[in-house]
Amino acid sequence: MKTIWMAAAAAGALGLAACAGGMNDGSAPSALASGSPAAAAAPTTATAFMAEAARSDMYEIQSSQLAMTRGASQGVKDFAQMMVRDHTNSTQMVMDAARSGGMTPPPPPPLDARRAGMLDQLRGASGAAFDRLYLSQQRMAHQEALALHSGYAQNGDNAALRGGAGKIAPIVQQHLTHVQQLQPG
């Protein structure tokens, strides 16, 4: 469990410097609050991309830790376990790519208000209602993450991070396909 929390902290590590440094250059994904998957593709600067990737992974890890204990179906619990593992790995991939690209990964940011609210919604749900809410949130989060990584892989300003994002995008697509298969109807 300590390893999971350290991984979540590391995921968040990537974003604090971007937040502290101010992202008023138009490259920050300010439209993310709208929940639009296309908005997640906005960052083209390394610091903005790392911040959003960190928040995305941190949410995935924390929400999935909840699902591992509160999920009603074994399918949801198994998916959640895969999310913790894979998003811990993607956090490490982004950090490694940043270092490879000559950057020092920044310390962890707090989770943004939108994602913190999503976690609060999950904490208030139980049973089959929890599973439905978790899967719905996962679908949206993975649509956003796919747009984020695909967008940066195509348009990012740091070659090493572009390569890392390009390796993560297919994994996120697999997650999206999986969560769609788990959702009823």
HELIX and SHEET records of a PDB file:
HELIX    1   1 LYS A    2  ALA A   20  1                                  19    
HELIX    2   2 SER A   30  SER A   34  5                                   5    
HELIX    3   3 PRO A   37  ALA A   41  5                                   5    
HELIX    4   4 ALA A   46  ARG A   70  1                                  25    
HELIX    5   5 GLN A   74  SER A  100  1                                  27    
HELIX    6   6 ALA A  113  ARG A  123  1                                  11    
HELIX    7   7 GLY A  127  ASN A  155  1                                  29    
HELIX    8   8 ALA A  159  LEU A  182  1                                  24    
END                                                                             
